[in-house]
Amino acid sequence: MLLSLVLTTYQDARELPRAIAHIHTLRSCLPYEFQVIVVDRGSTDRSTALCNSAGFSVLLSPSSEYGDAVRMGMLNASGTYRILIDVTWSIPASQLQLLLPPIQSGFDITIASRRVEGATRDNEPISALAFSRVFNRLVRALVLTNQVDTQLTYKCFRAEAAYALFSRSREQNETIHVEVLAIAEAFRLNIVEVPVDWTFHPDNPHTSVLDSPALLASLLRIRTRLSTDQYAPIQMRSEQPNTPRWSL
């Protein structure tokens, strides 16, 4: 399988029809089939039923934690390339192609970015923009040297990179996005940022000032692990993606 899309859900029945429509749009853009893996964190609404009806492969996370769900999806995917997505689809579906060969080549990770030249941000409240900038400065000060858009979900990983990074990650909240990029930077994986057209939506996964204490604690944990060599070294040629425990 060339491509896997990985999606986590929790009580997302209202947003899922929109996500399913965007996935159909992406299918019409690509000249090959791809798998969609959904990891549900314990929804009690129709989230899993909708995903099953759409023909997606649904895994039930034993934990309600976001980080565990992301790890489960990325480590059980079978694609040569694995893209994290979210239910709100805040970028055009067609722009996922920008993260993949043949448009990109020679990368370990490509990131859909709102911060590089050519990107656009639409309909974003000033409060959300301000918090995003403060959080990004904290990330750069504590764990990442380069300015990258860590918190936009859409990221593409080569299979070996996905296995190496997510098998080493430990964070449970949205800072898992920061953590895997910090590990990648520490071990000199090739990260490419790609400009996209992003639209703020009230249901977009985003952090806020209310999350600040937990996020800061996560960043400090990541920094401590990096500075004390708690992440096992990555040697890409020896990293072997695990075999999924289910078949398509």
HUTABEL-V208702 format. One record per helix or strand of 3 or more residues. SS is the DSSP state (a for helix, b for strand). FROM is the first residue (numbers start at 1). LEN is the number of residues. If there is no record, write none. Layout:
SS_FROM_LEN, SS_FROM_LEN
//
This chain:
b_3_7, a_13_17, b_35_6, a_47_7, b_57_4, a_66_11, b_81_5, a_93_7, b_109_5, b_120_3, a_126_17, b_155_4, a_159_8, a_176_11, b_191_5, b_197_3, a_209_19, a_236_3
//
